[in-house]
């Protein structure tokens, strides 16, 4: 009898210890780090992407009529985890809060097979000759060795080749085409077949001039925006990015009313309609200047994209219907829709938001948040970026969302690493690559 009690106590202690270890592994926050390849040479794999475009050549900043892209941008399989040193103006010591404390440098870490730090390469022409653009500034920052200007932000018809499908089918979720039939990829990307499909700012020629700078406001839904009175400032930018449950009515003074680029996945859109209807969210913003950017997590995103762009019923999946989807208004044509490239999302994960969750059994659940993908896309596409409504170190002062009727604390889930993202926004702000609203 005594032996049985002793055995029972031993099992209980082991169980508690296992639970503690699991809890620590899920809650610990690894300070911001990135995967940096030891070299940037072209991959040995022959290129598959080639097309023409009108814009400015990066090397000369002079107008050019065509451009060609080929090959893959790659990091070597032997990689290092790199924590950027603090900026000169920043002092980080033991007395600083955790988000300011640097992480130790670790070298010689073998890259996991699932990471895939190899990407399609484009030499994307610039639409402006902005003298202080982010692309120029990043070359002189601590981000220079990890920031790639050649990874395509958007995917379109030219990407739906058999060779690209074979390359991307090994990556699941938002990172590739695993689980998405080639026929679905082809059918969906075939509707993204104009120059607007692979240009983030397809109407810039009608808005500005090449000597100016593309100024972008990227607006999250954080509670820090409530009573901020930043609405007019936000709307004065050339382009305004928003995501998910973007509610305007009654909050125009704080968040503005324009939306030129709306980022979402089919899942986050449906969740927003369910969760935020009570505070005024009725669907994506609808206006002539609004472009809709799908973040493809699943085949349902490709299926909904095709249906929305062609005004036909959704053929299959949870959104299947007998009539065309109405989320985007009656007048949205194929040029109003864009879709993030899986390579870009994987690049963001690998080089900017490599979470400790990737070292757990939940690694396949993790991806950068929709807001993070939106902000990083703007960082790579715009000349100047101002970010509003994103998480800051004093996030506990504010409710989760600016439109919350009652205060709600920020909740952390394993599928996103919001603290890691917060650290990234701080570092980008200190490097002068974005201007982050921090209610100072």
Protein Blocks (a to p, Z undefined) as FASTA:
>chain_A
ZZmmmmmmmmmmmmmmmmmmmmmmmmpccdddddddfbfcdcfbdcfbdcddddddfklo
pacfbdcdedjddddfbdcdddddddfkbccdfkbcfklpccdddehiacdfklopaccd
dddddfbfcfkbfklmmmmmcklmmmcfkbcfbdcfklmcfklmmmmmmpgcjlbmghia
fklmmmmmmmmmcfklmgmblmlmmmmcfkbccddddddfbfklgonlpmmmmmmpmbdc
dehjacfehplmmnojbdfbdcddfklmmmmmmmmmmnopabdcddfklccddddfbfkl
mmmmmmmmnopacfbdjkbcfbdcfklojklcfklpccddfklmmmmmmmmmccfklmpm
klmmgccdfklmmmmmmmmmmmbdcdehiacfklmmpcfbfklmbdcdddddfkbcfklm
mmmmmmmmmnopaccdehZZ
